[in-house]
Amino acid sequence: MFTRSKLWGVVTLVGVLAFTACGSDGGDDAASSAAEPATGSAAVSDSPAADPMTVARLDGVYDVVKKVVAQKNFTDIKVGDSFTRTYDVTLDCDTGPCGGTVKIDAEETKGIQKQAVTWDDTTHTYGFDAPIGSVTCTGVDGKTYDLETTNVFTLTPTKTEASGSEVIVSKFTAEATLKGVPHGAAQKSGKCRVSTAEYEYTGHLAT
């Protein structure tokens, strides 16, 4: 039987998100408004406007739903399980997208988890980066083993709204994968197996 710790894992953004563990534990192209030039004058074009998705700030409090969409060898979760949480995000920069911090209040864990926020300027995605937790396994020998744990979490803005001179992420989706791999005694004596779980998230600014 596999057990899941309630520690949080790492997100890459690609980051690593904390998960309960194994077993029991962008817009408008500015109208290239080349005005019809007057006789003798040169044509002038406006620069294209930035895609809101590329400049949107993940900033504020968001209501989020996390859903299990696939799992293998975990005993305490099943496909279709969903959990609620809130993200309270504060970025380090004054304008535009960047990294920062997030406080996560999750339904399935106790206390508020604080994690780092990352921003990938190439893919225009955010992620959370937390201390690595562990997937644990209760082996056939009755002992509990920590498995090599990886978490990958990617958050993508899907809708934005204007807030003064800024563009704020108002809705997003995210995907994450949690994996635990046994080595050494966990594999030989405990007969623990590789365990994976895939999650999807939807979030929106709290009202």
N, C-alpha and C positions, 0 to 999 in steps of 0.2 A: 504493500500500500504506500502511495506517495503522499507526502505532507507538504503543505505550503506555508512558508513563513509569511509574517505580515510586515516584513521589511520591504523597503522600496528598492527597485532596481534602477539601472541607469538608462536615460534616454540619450540617444544621439539625435540630433535633429538634423543629420540623423543623430538622434541622441538616444538616451535610454530612460524609459519611464519606470517608475516603481510599480511593481505589480505584486499582488499576493501570489505566492509561489505554488509549486507543484504539490499536487496531491491533497494534503489537508491544508496546507496553507496557500489688378489689376488694370483703363478703360477706354475712354473714347479717344479715337484718333482725332486730334484737333483738326477740324476741317481744314485741310491744306488750303486754307482760305486765301488762295492767291487772288487778291482783288484784281478786277479788270483794270489794268494799268491805264493811266491817262496818257495821252499822246506825249511822247518825249520822256516819260518817266519809266523807271524799272519796276517790274513786277515784284511784289513782296509776299512771302509766305510765312505764316505763323509756325512755330515749332510744335510738333505733336505733343499732346498732353501725356503725362506719365500714366501708365496703367495703374489704377488704384491698388491692385493686388500686389504690386511690387513695392509700394511705399506705405502700406497699411500697418498701423501699430496694433499689436496685440496688447491691449491696455485696458484694465478695468476688471470687473467681476463677471465671470461667465458661469452659466448653468450648463452642466455637461452630463451626458449619458454615455457610459462605457458598456459595450456589449460583446459577449464572447461569440465569435463567428466560427471558430474551429479550435479543436484541442485534441491532444493525443497523450494518453497515459497520465493525465491529471485526474484525481479522484474527487476533488472538492468543487469542481466547476463543470458545467456542461454547456453545450452550444445553446444559445438563446438566453443564457443568464445575462442580466443587465444590472448595472449599479449606477447610482447617481453620485455626483460630486460637484464642488464649486472650485473654480480657479480664480484666485485673486492675483492678477499679474501687474507688476511694476517694472517698467523698462529703465535702463540706465541712462539712455539718451533723452534729450529734451524734445527732439523732433524725429520723425521717421522711424523705421524699424531697426531694432538692435536687440542685444541680449539684455537680460535682467534677472528678476527672480519671480517665482510663483509660489503662492501658498495654496496647498491642495487640502481640501476638507472632503474626504472620501467616505462614502457610506459604509464600506466594508473594512475600514481600518479605524483604529483609535487615535485621536489626536490629529493635529494639523502637520502635514509634511511640507517642508520648505525645500525647493529645488531651484537650480539655475535654469534660466531660459536662454536658448541659443537661437541665432538667426542665420540662415544660409542665403546670401545675397544672390547666388546663382540659381537656386531652385525656388526661391521665395517661399521657404518653409520655415517654421519654427520647431523647436524641440525642447524637451525638458531633460536636464542632466542631474541625476540624483546619485547618492552613494549606492554602490552595488549591494543589493540584498542577496539572498540566496534561495534557490529552490532546494528543498530538502526531500529526502526519500527515506521511508521506513523500509529497510531491507527485509528479505526473507529470514534473516537471522535476528530480527527484532531490533537491530541497531538503527539509529538515525544518522544519515549521511548528508553532508552538504554537497550538492552537485555544482559543477562549473556553470555559472549562470550568465546569460546575456539577455539584454533587453534592447529593442530597437523601436523608437517612437518618432513618427513624423506627423506634424500638424500643418494643414494647408488651409489658408483663408479661402472662403467661398463667397462671402458677401461683405461689403464695407459700407460705412456711412461717414458723412462729413461731420467733423466736430471742430468748429472754428476753422483754422487754417490746416488742420490735420485730417488724415483719413484713418479711421479706426476699424479694425476687424470686428464685424458684428456677428458673423457666423463662420464656423469652420468645421472641417472634418479631420479626423486623424486615424492613423493606423499604427498598430503596435504588434510586436512579436516577442514573446517570452520563451526562453529555451533553457532547459537544464540537461547537462550531459554528465553521466557518471564516469569516474575514473578510479583506478586502483581498487581498493577494498569495496568501494560502493558498487563497482561493476562485478568484481570477482566473488566477493563474499555476500554482499547484499543483493546481487542480481538486479540492481536498479536499472531502469531503462531510460533512454532519451525521452524527454517530455517537452512538448511544445504547446503553446496556446497563442491564438491570434485574436486580436481585439479591434473593434471599430468604435470610434467616438464621434459624437455630434455635439456641438456646443453653440451657444448664442449668448449675447450680452444679457445679463440679468436686468430685469426691469423693476 
